């Protein structure tokens, strides 16, 4: 049974991934980056999709758990 919030997501995942990747981590979070922890922290990225946000957070030294609600198109 698919949770209501992700109904249809798997079928549209390729299109959604292209849209998601068309905007960078900095463009999405630039105005609030100063609020992110400076010291390496534990971060959970729920709805991680392609990993666009998880990868830069890990590169900053954070320990990231990326969670994707569909098995078909989660992070690898």
Buried (B, 14 or more C-beta within 10 A) or exposed (E): EEEEEEEEBBEEBEEBBEEBEEEEBEEEBEEEEEEEEEEEEEBEBEBBBBBBBBBBBBEBEBEBEBEBBBEEBBBE
